[in-house]
Every structure is written in structure tokens, then in C-alpha cells.
């Protein structure tokens, strides 16, 4: 074949396959398996998003997380405070920082979940913040359209309160349509209203013809144990010394609730990602390790992938101040 003819064939091939999105479709089931075990990162590291060289989260942690036995990172994104209030344009510095996170995560052979974490503002004023929410995906979707399938978009963390179930079902449909214009093959993660609660899975209405979606739920049962001493939880902030001993009754509570998600998954042919679980640091460490291990192993037995809440800040699996893993929690998670 002559050189000019070969070039023509290559150009036509590029036009047919398209160079604006990765062309190979990976099923949601396979993506869920690939996600495996993960951890939430960077959400409350405010300094990081101003200058990632001065944040708590360091470049070396990407590789360290991978080597510890994790295969995904759920990056908690607070974009609203970095958007122009009139145009909804996201600050270029913030976007460049996110580019760096995506690159370093992929370089470390981690799957990267871009999790829009503005659940509080969306819950307080869902109508007023709707266009900001959609504007985030109007910008992130085309920006990352050429990234490989290891990058996954999670539409919104824990829709709740004023963002009602019906309202959320409408919002997620609009956001999905926006993303699909530039990312027809991108795997999405979407959870139900009422804080991504398992009990609300039955209310979740995903686009019927879009099968490249992983459903997500969060799990903190029983709250009296997992949130004891947590200052933001009025019901449990004064509780203490509550242990989780792993009795048959303890285990049955967890198994029965996670089974609800497994049953829904089978009935609706949608895989499940357990996007958050864990217990607050004020609890007894032995109990926390027992609980964490049992939730993780039960989720895995049911075919769920997961991400522990969280790397830094609270519920921690890594102590940045001491530069060391919280060994009981790490061992409970990766089963080493």
C-alpha cells in the first residue's frame, strides 16, 4: 500500500471510531469488578485544591494506596465554591489540580472515580443550585472525554432532604444526557435519594436503555455504633463506649440490609458499588476493625465493589500526621 493511501486509511479509521471518547465499551459488571476495593480521598483537604503541593494529600500516596491493596480512589469533589457565581465557570486552577489527580491516579494503576460531593448545598437549595450542578458536568464531561475507562463519573453524592427522590430522578436523567453527548461509553455511578440509602434503591429510576451504570449505596448501620461521638450527628454525638462484638445478631443486621441491595441488583441487572462505609474514630478500635472487616467481606461476597470512608480527616485508614497506616483498619479492609 502506498504511503498516501495508508495515511488516508488511518484518517478514515479515526473518523469512524471518533477521537473524542475512548471507543471500547466495558460493561458495568466488569467495571464494578475492576473497581474492587478502594478508599475516598481529598474531600476535606481544602488547602490541596488551592495548591496541591501544599495540601495534606501527597503525590506519593497514590502509589502507596495501590501497594497497600486498593484498586480505586473515590475523589470527593467540591466544585461549587470554585465556580464563578454568574457564569458557573469552574476556576482553571481547580481544574488543573483535578487533571493532576486523575493523571497520578491512573499512573498508579488506580481506577479514578470523580465524585461530585456537593450534597449539602444541593440538599439545602436544589432548585437554586440545579444549574450549577448541571454546569459541573457540562465542563467535566468534555474535559475528560478522552480519558480511559478507568475514569468513572459519579453524578452526586448522597442526594437528600429538599432534593427529593422525584426531583433527583429528574436531575440524574438530565445530567446523564449531558454526559452522554461527549462520553457515550463512560461508566457512571448513580445512587438513590435519601442519602444513597439502601432502603431507597426501589425509588431509583435510572435511564432504562443505558446499561453502563453502576448503582451505589452507602452503609453506616447501626448508626449508634458507627457515629458514636460524631459531633455533627445530633442523635449519636453524646454516645460512647458502644462496641460491635460480631455476635450473630450483629452480623444478621448487616447481612440482611446488604442483601436488600443484592436482591435489587439482581432484579434490576445493575451492579452495586458500596461507595462509603466505616465507623467514627471515637469508637473502640477492636470493634471498629471487626465491623469494618465484616462489612467489607459481606459486600464482596455479594459481588459489590467498595470504597472505604475515608483516607484522611475522620474515620481514617491513614494517619497523615504520623505518616502511617492505621493498621487494624487497613488489615480489616484489605484482608492481609
Legacy VTK file of the C-alpha trace (Angstrom):
# vtk DataFile Version 3.0
C-alpha trace
ASCII
DATASET POLYDATA
POINTS 336 float
0.000 0.000 0.000
1.316 3.443 -0.934
2.136 5.871 1.866
-0.605 8.343 0.866
-3.201 5.564 0.756
-2.121 4.312 4.187
-2.496 7.793 5.664
-5.968 8.053 4.157
-6.995 4.727 5.700
-5.732 5.848 9.118
-7.616 9.162 8.878
-10.847 7.436 7.882
-10.401 4.972 10.748
-10.011 7.829 13.208
-13.125 9.494 11.845
-15.152 6.313 12.193
-14.022 5.435 15.696
-14.035 9.022 16.875
-11.210 10.575 18.843
-13.434 12.341 21.384
-14.078 9.384 23.683
-12.487 6.046 24.361
-14.119 3.688 21.889
-14.001 0.357 23.682
-17.114 -0.273 25.748
-16.580 -2.078 29.043
-19.677 -3.464 30.695
-20.840 -2.045 34.004
-20.486 -5.506 35.570
-16.844 -5.734 34.525
-16.173 -2.175 35.638
-17.657 -2.961 39.025
-15.364 -5.964 39.378
-12.388 -3.888 38.299
-13.157 -1.263 40.948
-12.657 -3.865 43.655
-11.514 -2.263 46.892
-11.000 1.465 47.268
-10.864 4.495 49.507
-12.333 8.016 49.497
-9.713 10.760 49.228
-9.065 14.525 49.416
-12.623 15.653 50.228
-11.823 17.865 53.202
-8.286 18.826 52.193
-9.163 22.462 51.451
-5.546 23.580 51.051
-4.983 20.907 48.417
-7.437 22.477 45.983
-5.752 25.867 46.309
-2.253 24.449 45.790
-1.834 20.685 45.656
1.846 20.997 46.596
0.764 22.395 49.967
-2.139 20.076 50.751
-2.140 17.213 53.210
-2.536 14.644 50.447
0.845 13.976 48.841
1.765 12.614 45.421
3.417 9.552 46.949
0.087 8.444 48.444
-1.321 7.336 45.084
1.274 4.595 44.695
1.140 3.824 48.412
-2.638 3.278 48.239
-2.192 0.906 45.305
0.584 -1.031 47.003
-1.494 -1.366 50.167
-4.059 -3.409 48.226
-6.582 -0.886 46.920
-7.652 -0.588 43.299
-9.829 2.542 43.234
-9.914 6.049 44.647
-13.164 7.969 45.030
-12.184 11.621 44.676
-14.638 13.817 46.614
-15.156 16.999 44.589
-16.479 20.298 45.933
-16.689 22.342 42.748
-19.318 24.933 43.716
-17.003 27.154 45.747
-14.602 27.244 42.793
-17.193 28.403 40.243
-17.983 31.881 39.016
-21.356 32.716 40.559
-22.746 34.292 37.385
-21.294 32.138 34.592
-20.786 28.906 36.602
-17.358 28.575 35.005
-15.065 26.409 37.130
-11.773 28.018 38.154
-8.941 26.929 35.860
-6.572 26.320 38.788
-9.048 23.902 40.371
-9.460 22.069 37.073
-5.698 21.812 36.615
-5.440 20.305 40.091
-8.103 17.753 39.187
-6.199 16.957 35.980
-3.169 16.205 38.159
-5.195 13.934 40.452
-6.596 11.980 37.513
-3.155 11.577 35.931
-1.443 10.497 39.137
-4.243 8.094 39.997
-4.042 6.459 36.576
-0.238 6.411 36.705
-0.539 4.429 39.946
-2.841 1.928 38.176
-5.848 3.007 40.232
-9.359 3.462 38.914
-10.436 7.056 39.498
-13.996 7.974 40.465
-14.857 11.662 40.068
-17.491 12.051 42.771
-19.497 15.288 42.769
-19.763 15.710 46.534
-21.828 18.904 46.825
-24.649 17.085 48.597
-25.140 19.693 51.348
-25.693 22.647 49.033
-27.887 20.551 46.734
-29.990 19.431 49.703
-30.407 22.989 51.007
-31.374 24.598 47.699
-31.841 22.021 44.942
-33.781 24.358 42.649
-31.363 27.243 43.032
-28.316 25.018 42.625
-29.600 22.852 39.783
-27.870 24.812 37.025
-24.600 24.800 38.975
-24.885 21.027 39.315
-25.501 20.545 35.604
-22.769 23.068 34.770
-20.226 20.924 36.604
-20.942 18.001 34.290
-21.139 20.261 31.221
-17.494 21.104 31.956
-16.053 17.900 33.420
-17.560 15.555 30.841
-15.916 17.097 27.745
-12.710 17.755 29.668
-12.247 14.063 30.448
-13.888 12.528 27.393
-10.545 11.170 26.146
-9.596 9.527 29.435
-9.600 5.721 29.531
-12.391 3.643 31.005
-10.602 3.595 34.347
-12.070 7.069 34.953
-15.665 6.927 36.173
-18.135 9.749 36.845
-20.334 9.703 39.959
-23.163 12.177 39.431
-23.854 13.286 43.017
-23.060 12.042 46.490
-25.996 11.404 48.846
-28.902 13.440 47.419
-31.175 14.193 50.370
-33.731 16.406 52.161
-35.091 19.154 49.849
-33.604 17.280 46.898
-36.469 14.821 46.916
-36.498 11.377 45.352
-38.633 12.509 42.397
-36.553 15.632 41.885
-33.336 13.617 41.991
-34.610 11.135 39.424
-35.239 14.067 37.063
-31.859 15.664 37.780
-29.920 12.458 37.231
-31.630 11.926 33.875
-30.645 15.422 32.739
-27.062 15.049 33.945
-26.736 11.649 32.275
-27.953 13.085 28.973
-25.381 15.885 29.210
-22.552 13.435 29.888
-23.588 11.045 27.114
-23.157 13.775 24.476
-19.385 13.571 24.896
-18.928 10.311 26.810
-21.211 7.707 25.232
-19.167 4.834 26.678
-18.197 6.254 30.078
-19.268 4.205 33.083
-21.388 6.232 35.508
-22.127 5.700 39.184
-25.546 6.826 40.410
-27.252 6.252 43.761
-30.755 6.738 45.138
-32.119 9.665 47.114
-32.332 9.711 50.894
-28.540 9.741 51.393
-27.843 6.860 48.968
-29.694 4.654 51.437
-30.179 1.005 50.579
-33.813 1.321 51.623
-34.335 3.860 48.818
-32.972 1.760 45.955
-36.534 0.872 44.956
-37.184 4.568 44.220
-34.142 4.964 41.937
-35.091 5.461 38.288
-32.098 5.014 36.016
-32.306 5.539 32.240
-33.648 2.176 31.093
-31.639 1.927 27.895
-28.358 2.993 29.496
-26.729 -0.134 30.888
-23.314 1.357 31.554
-24.334 2.498 35.027
-23.284 1.150 38.418
-25.718 1.787 41.271
-24.228 2.972 44.532
-25.319 2.812 48.168
-23.751 3.881 51.455
-23.771 1.882 54.672
-23.383 3.038 58.269
-25.683 0.672 60.158
-26.039 0.657 63.091
-25.576 4.410 63.453
-25.401 4.178 67.228
-22.107 2.341 66.782
-20.657 3.888 63.613
-21.396 7.504 64.559
-20.921 7.475 68.334
-19.245 10.708 69.401
-19.560 12.289 65.938
-20.215 15.996 66.679
-22.365 16.572 63.569
-24.829 13.798 64.456
-27.367 15.057 66.983
-28.692 11.565 67.667
-25.332 9.984 68.423
-22.882 12.750 69.369
-23.201 12.025 73.101
-22.949 8.253 72.778
-19.780 6.426 73.787
-18.383 3.014 74.738
-20.666 1.191 72.287
-18.943 -1.896 70.943
-19.528 -4.106 67.945
-18.719 -7.651 69.006
-19.721 -9.516 65.877
-22.466 -11.556 67.510
-24.918 -13.458 65.343
-27.409 -10.649 65.876
-24.801 -8.030 64.897
-23.931 -9.903 61.730
-27.517 -10.627 60.750
-28.366 -6.920 60.845
-25.607 -6.140 58.361
-26.262 -9.172 56.165
-29.981 -8.501 55.951
-29.551 -4.868 54.950
-26.842 -5.524 52.370
-28.941 -8.384 50.999
-31.626 -5.839 50.119
-29.118 -4.190 47.776
-28.078 -7.572 46.357
-31.682 -8.513 45.656
-32.325 -5.168 43.961
-29.143 -5.603 41.922
-30.242 -8.999 40.643
-33.799 -7.884 39.892
-32.664 -4.790 38.004
-29.488 -6.146 36.421
-27.372 -3.338 37.877
-24.087 -3.913 39.748
-23.537 -2.316 43.160
-20.719 -0.082 44.389
-20.648 0.453 48.157
-19.340 3.991 47.993
-18.982 4.646 51.719
-18.838 2.650 54.933
-16.879 2.776 58.161
-17.075 3.851 61.783
-16.065 7.074 63.501
-12.729 7.276 65.262
-14.185 7.660 68.766
-15.257 4.011 68.807
-13.320 1.110 70.291
-10.599 0.126 67.787
-11.119 -3.622 68.089
-14.827 -3.151 67.460
-14.168 -0.851 64.537
-11.798 -3.348 62.930
-14.258 -6.224 63.408
-17.091 -4.177 61.967
-15.073 -2.904 59.006
-13.855 -6.368 58.071
-17.323 -7.889 58.282
-18.948 -5.199 56.145
-16.170 -5.425 53.540
-16.221 -9.222 53.324
-20.034 -9.352 53.221
-20.100 -6.771 50.433
-17.523 -8.741 48.470
-19.422 -11.989 48.977
-22.479 -10.303 47.455
-20.468 -9.109 44.458
-20.168 -5.434 45.421
-17.116 -3.271 44.867
-16.450 -0.668 47.558
-14.610 2.435 48.801
-13.931 2.966 52.495
-14.762 6.288 54.125
-12.058 7.644 54.255
-8.279 8.112 53.832
-7.823 11.281 55.901
-9.815 13.646 58.169
-12.038 11.216 60.138
-12.876 7.503 60.012
-9.254 7.381 58.874
-7.351 4.463 57.445
-4.150 6.509 57.171
-2.680 8.881 59.761
-1.025 11.666 57.796
0.291 13.368 60.925
2.210 10.199 61.829
2.714 9.110 58.209
1.491 5.604 58.963
-1.439 3.347 58.192
-3.992 2.717 60.909
-3.038 -0.941 60.830
-6.182 -2.522 62.351
-8.411 -0.718 59.837
-6.091 -1.362 56.899
-5.884 -5.074 57.695
-9.661 -5.237 58.091
-10.100 -3.688 54.650
-7.521 -5.495 52.523
-7.708 -8.775 54.450
-3.940 -9.178 54.834
LINES 1 337
336 0 1 2 3 4 5 6 7 8 9 10 11 12 13 14 15 16 17 18 19 20 21 22 23 24 25 26 27 28 29 30 31 32 33 34 35 36 37 38 39 40 41 42 43 44 45 46 47 48 49 50 51 52 53 54 55 56 57 58 59 60 61 62 63 64 65 66 67 68 69 70 71 72 73 74 75 76 77 78 79 80 81 82 83 84 85 86 87 88 89 90 91 92 93 94 95 96 97 98 99 100 101 102 103 104 105 106 107 108 109 110 111 112 113 114 115 116 117 118 119 120 121 122 123 124 125 126 127 128 129 130 131 132 133 134 135 136 137 138 139 140 141 142 143 144 145 146 147 148 149 150 151 152 153 154 155 156 157 158 159 160 161 162 163 164 165 166 167 168 169 170 171 172 173 174 175 176 177 178 179 180 181 182 183 184 185 186 187 188 189 190 191 192 193 194 195 196 197 198 199 200 201 202 203 204 205 206 207 208 209 210 211 212 213 214 215 216 217 218 219 220 221 222 223 224 225 226 227 228 229 230 231 232 233 234 235 236 237 238 239 240 241 242 243 244 245 246 247 248 249 250 251 252 253 254 255 256 257 258 259 260 261 262 263 264 265 266 267 268 269 270 271 272 273 274 275 276 277 278 279 280 281 282 283 284 285 286 287 288 289 290 291 292 293 294 295 296 297 298 299 300 301 302 303 304 305 306 307 308 309 310 311 312 313 314 315 316 317 318 319 320 321 322 323 324 325 326 327 328 329 330 331 332 333 334 335
